[in-house]
Amino acid sequence: MLLWLLLPICFTAIGLVGIAAVCVVAVSHGSVNITESFPLISYCGSYQPESCIFSQICNICSLLGMLIVVIRYQQIRDLDCHPKTNMACLALGLTSSSGISLMGNFQHSAVMVLHFFGMFLAFIPGLVYFTLQLWQMYHSAPCHHKHWLGPLRVACCSACTALLFTAMVLFAVGHIPGAVACEGLVVTLFFCQFGLLAVDFKQIDCLELSLSK
């Protein structure tokens, strides 16, 4: 059903275009000065009016992410395969989606601890979620595109994980330009991994969500 296929694609498009818009508004509004150095996304979304856009984009992505995670959980659940792994995916996915909202509503300049805690919840459980999704693709869910989708997901998960830890190290040692580059790539790959779920959602003909089996 086309509606389900479009959901992950819309998530990715809204997330990437929205963050790009936040950065453009921050530069045009004079909140950041790219002639001195390229700022972190967190800095771009710390001042008004771009902070309002940043919060709204994160809230929309959080809601869409939760919906995608629940639908994917139900899709795998209907196959009656590896229920414990599927439940773990549900918990990790919902945690990651909640972290996106927390990260957006508590900007870097307002409550730094909660902002970084939201980033942790969004990316760390999120990367574990996509790793388990890769495992489920080979062990649970029938997929006719494993020959290219599997290697692509492995590359995205591996690169996103490596870049995330590299960004944290560079930020800790004060190498901001390198941290900015890594952060941009991490966010792009993270949102694209949600978009790749469109391949799985394409196989959904109908969907009936239930709380019990």
C-alpha positions in Angstrom: 0.0 0.0 0.0 1.5 3.3 -1.2 0.5 5.1 2.1 2.8 3.0 4.2 5.7 3.2 1.7 5.5 7.0 1.8 5.7 7.2 5.6 9.4 6.5 6.1 10.2 8.6 3.0 8.3 11.6 4.5 10.1 11.1 7.8 13.5 11.3 6.0 12.5 14.2 3.8 11.0 16.3 6.7 14.0 15.6 8.9 16.7 16.5 6.4 15.0 19.4 4.8 13.9 20.7 8.2 17.4 20.7 9.7 18.8 22.3 6.5 16.2 25.0 6.9 17.1 25.6 10.5 20.8 26.1 9.5 19.9 28.4 6.6 17.6 30.5 8.8 20.3 30.7 11.5 22.9 31.9 9.0 20.5 34.4 7.3 19.3 35.7 10.7 22.9 36.2 11.9 22.6 33.8 14.8 25.7 32.0 13.6 28.6 33.2 11.5 29.9 30.6 9.0 32.8 32.9 8.0 34.4 32.1 11.3 33.5 28.4 11.5 30.7 26.0 10.6 28.5 25.5 13.7 27.0 22.4 15.1 23.3 21.8 14.3 22.7 22.2 18.0 24.0 25.8 17.9 22.0 26.6 14.9 18.8 25.6 16.7 19.6 27.4 19.9 18.3 30.9 19.0 14.9 32.3 17.9 13.3 32.0 15.5 15.2 28.9 14.3 14.8 27.3 17.7 11.0 27.2 17.1 11.5 25.5 13.7 14.0 23.1 15.2 11.6 22.1 18.0 8.7 21.6 15.5 10.7 19.5 13.1 12.0 17.3 16.0 8.5 16.9 17.3 7.1 15.9 13.9 9.9 13.5 13.3 9.5 12.0 16.8 5.8 11.4 16.2 6.4 9.9 12.7 9.3 7.8 14.1 7.1 6.3 16.8 4.4 5.5 14.2 7.0 3.8 11.9 8.5 1.8 14.8 5.0 0.6 15.9 4.0 -0.4 12.3 7.3 -2.2 11.8 6.8 -4.0 15.1 3.3 -5.1 14.0 4.6 -6.2 10.6 7.2 -8.5 12.1 4.8 -9.7 14.8 2.3 -10.9 12.2 5.0 -13.3 11.0 5.3 -14.7 14.5 9.1 -14.8 14.3 11.5 -14.0 17.2 9.0 -12.1 19.4 11.6 -11.1 22.0 13.9 -9.5 19.4 10.9 -7.7 17.9 9.8 -6.4 21.4 13.4 -5.2 22.0 13.2 -3.3 18.6 9.9 -1.7 19.7 11.4 -0.5 23.0 14.6 0.8 21.3 12.7 2.5 18.5 10.3 4.3 20.8 13.2 5.3 23.0 15.0 6.7 20.1 12.0 8.6 18.8 11.4 10.1 22.2 15.0 11.2 22.3 14.4 13.2 19.1 11.6 15.1 20.8 13.6 15.7 24.0 16.6 16.9 21.9 14.5 19.4 20.0 12.5 20.9 22.9 15.6 21.5 25.1 18.0 23.4 23.0 21.7 23.5 23.5 21.7 27.0 24.9 18.7 26.4 27.3 19.2 23.1 29.1 22.4 21.6 27.9 22.2 18.4 30.0 18.8 17.5 28.8 19.7 18.3 25.2 22.7 16.0 25.2 20.7 13.3 27.1 18.1 13.6 24.3 20.9 13.1 21.7 22.1 10.1 23.5 18.6 8.6 23.6 18.0 9.3 19.9 21.2 8.0 18.5 22.5 5.2 20.7 19.3 3.2 21.0 18.5 4.2 17.4 21.7 2.6 16.1 21.0 -0.6 18.1 17.5 -0.6 16.6 18.7 -0.4 13.1 21.3 -3.1 13.8 18.5 -5.4 15.0 16.4 -4.5 12.0 19.2 -5.7 9.8 19.3 -9.0 11.7 15.5 -9.3 11.4 15.6 -8.8 7.7 17.7 -11.9 7.4 16.0 -14.0 10.0 12.4 -12.9 10.2 11.0 -10.7 7.5 10.7 -11.9 3.9 12.5 -9.3 1.7 13.1 -9.6 -2.1 15.9 -7.0 -2.0 18.4 -8.5 0.4 21.1 -8.5 -2.3 21.4 -4.7 -2.2 19.4 -3.7 0.9 21.4 -5.8 3.3 24.9 -4.4 2.3 23.5 -0.9 2.2 22.1 -1.2 5.8 25.4 -2.7 7.0 27.3 0.2 5.5 24.9 2.8 6.9 24.9 1.3 10.4 28.7 0.9 10.5 29.4 4.4 9.1 26.9 6.0 11.4 28.3 4.3 14.5 31.9 5.2 13.6 31.1 8.8 12.7 29.1 9.3 15.9 31.9 8.2 18.2 34.4 10.2 16.1 32.2 13.3 16.4 32.1 12.9 20.2 35.9 12.5 20.4 36.6 15.5 18.2 34.1 17.6 20.1 35.8 16.6 23.4 39.2 17.6 22.2 37.9 20.9 20.8 38.2 20.1 17.1 34.9 21.7 16.2 35.1 21.7 12.3 35.7 17.9 12.3 32.9 17.4 14.8 30.5 19.4 12.7 31.3 17.4 9.6 30.8 14.1 11.4 27.6 15.3 13.0 26.1 16.3 9.7 26.9 12.9 8.2 25.6 11.0 11.3 22.3 12.9 11.1 22.0 12.3 7.3 22.7 8.5 7.6 20.4 8.2 10.7 17.4 9.7 8.8 18.2 7.7 5.7 18.1 4.5 7.6 14.5 5.3 8.6 13.9 6.0 4.9 15.2 2.5 3.9 12.3 1.0 5.9 10.1 2.1 2.9 11.4 -1.1 1.1 9.9 -3.2 3.9 6.7 -1.1 4.2 6.1 -1.6 0.5 5.2 -5.2 1.3 2.3 -4.2 3.6 -1.0 -4.8 1.9 -3.1 -4.1 4.9 -2.4 -3.4 8.6 -4.4 -3.9 11.8 -2.7 -2.7 14.9 -3.5 -4.5 18.1 -2.2 -4.4 21.7 -2.7 -8.1 22.4 -2.3 -11.3 20.4 
